[in-house]
Structures are given as structure tokens and as C-alpha cells.
């Protein structure tokens, strides 16, 4: 189920998510630790409308979740949760 939740979403959604992660989050230690911290940061941001409304697409020209999109915040949460479960973080 987790892999399907990820595969069914647009890859650009995933790019948008990673683009909005703080640079310091991506330097927290090992690759595995960085990815876990990244998923936690994304989950917390997606749970807070004030945060996700401020996120941009990588082109810096459009909001990532405001306006007409091929994805939703719920889709993004599915991707983050799917990745978390697929990689068996606890």
C-alpha cells in the first residue's frame, strides 16, 4: 500500500515537498537520519495550514498548495506517510 501511495502521485509533488525542507534539516547526520528528519518536518508542515500555504514550487513562481493543482495536501501527506512506512521508521 505504501509504495502505491507514492507511485500514484505526481513526481513534481515530491520535488515540491523536498524543495520546501529547510537546508539544515538535510544536514542532520547520516542519509537515513536526514531522510527521517525530513519526513517529520514535512509531516509537521503539512499539518499546519499556515506553513503549507507559504510553500513554493521549485520554480519560485507558484504556491505549492494554493490554487488549482494536480495534487492536494492530503496527497502530500499520503506520500510522506507512505515513505515513512515503506522505510520502516518508528
C-alpha positions as CSV (number, residue, x, y, z in Angstrom):
1,X,0.0,0.0,0.0
2,X,2.8,2.5,0.9
3,X,4.6,2.1,-2.4
4,X,1.3,2.6,-4.3
5,X,0.5,5.7,-2.3
6,X,3.8,7.1,-3.6
7,X,3.7,5.9,-7.2
8,X,0.2,7.2,-7.8
9,X,1.2,10.8,-7.0
10,X,2.9,13.2,-9.5
11,X,6.7,13.2,-9.1
12,X,6.6,17.0,-9.2
13,X,4.7,16.9,-5.9
14,X,7.6,15.1,-4.3
15,X,10.0,17.7,-5.8
16,X,7.9,20.5,-4.3
17,X,7.9,18.8,-0.9
18,X,11.7,18.4,-0.8
19,X,12.2,22.0,-2.1
20,X,10.4,23.3,1.0
21,X,12.5,21.4,3.5
22,X,15.0,23.6,5.5
23,X,18.6,23.2,4.3
24,X,19.7,22.5,7.9
25,X,17.3,19.5,8.0
26,X,19.2,17.9,5.1
27,X,22.5,18.0,7.1
28,X,21.4,16.4,10.4
29,X,23.7,13.4,10.2
30,X,23.6,10.2,8.1
31,X,21.5,9.9,5.0
32,X,19.0,7.7,6.8
33,X,18.7,10.1,9.7
34,X,18.4,13.1,7.3
35,X,15.5,11.4,5.4
36,X,13.7,10.6,8.7
37,X,14.0,14.1,9.9
38,X,12.9,15.4,6.5
39,X,9.8,13.3,6.6
40,X,9.0,14.5,10.1
41,X,9.5,18.2,9.1
42,X,7.2,17.7,6.1
43,X,4.5,16.0,8.2
44,X,4.5,18.8,10.7
45,X,4.4,21.4,7.9
46,X,1.5,19.6,6.2
47,X,-0.4,19.5,9.4
48,X,-0.2,23.3,9.8
49,X,-2.1,25.3,7.1
50,X,-0.1,28.5,7.9
51,X,3.1,26.6,7.0
52,X,2.0,24.7,3.9
53,X,0.3,27.8,2.4
54,X,3.8,29.5,2.4
55,X,5.5,26.7,0.5
56,X,6.5,27.4,-3.1
57,X,7.1,25.2,-6.2
58,X,10.8,24.9,-7.1
59,X,10.4,27.5,-9.8
60,X,9.6,30.0,-7.1
61,X,6.8,31.4,-9.2
62,X,3.8,29.5,-7.8
63,X,2.5,28.3,-4.5
64,X,2.9,24.6,-4.0
65,X,-0.6,24.0,-2.5
66,X,-2.6,27.2,-3.2
67,X,-4.7,27.4,-6.3
68,X,-5.5,24.7,-8.9
69,X,-3.1,21.8,-8.6
70,X,-2.9,18.2,-9.7
71,X,-2.4,17.3,-6.0
72,X,-3.6,18.3,-2.6
73,X,-2.2,18.5,1.0
74,X,-3.9,15.1,1.6
75,X,-1.9,13.6,-1.4
76,X,1.3,15.0,0.1
77,X,0.5,13.5,3.5
78,X,-0.1,10.2,1.7
79,X,3.4,10.4,0.1
80,X,5.1,11.3,3.4
81,X,3.3,8.6,5.4
82,X,3.9,6.1,2.6
83,X,7.6,6.8,2.6
84,X,7.8,6.7,6.4
85,X,6.1,3.3,6.5
86,X,7.9,1.9,3.5
87,X,11.3,2.7,5.1
88,X,10.1,1.4,8.4
89,X,10.9,4.4,10.5
90,X,9.5,4.4,14.0
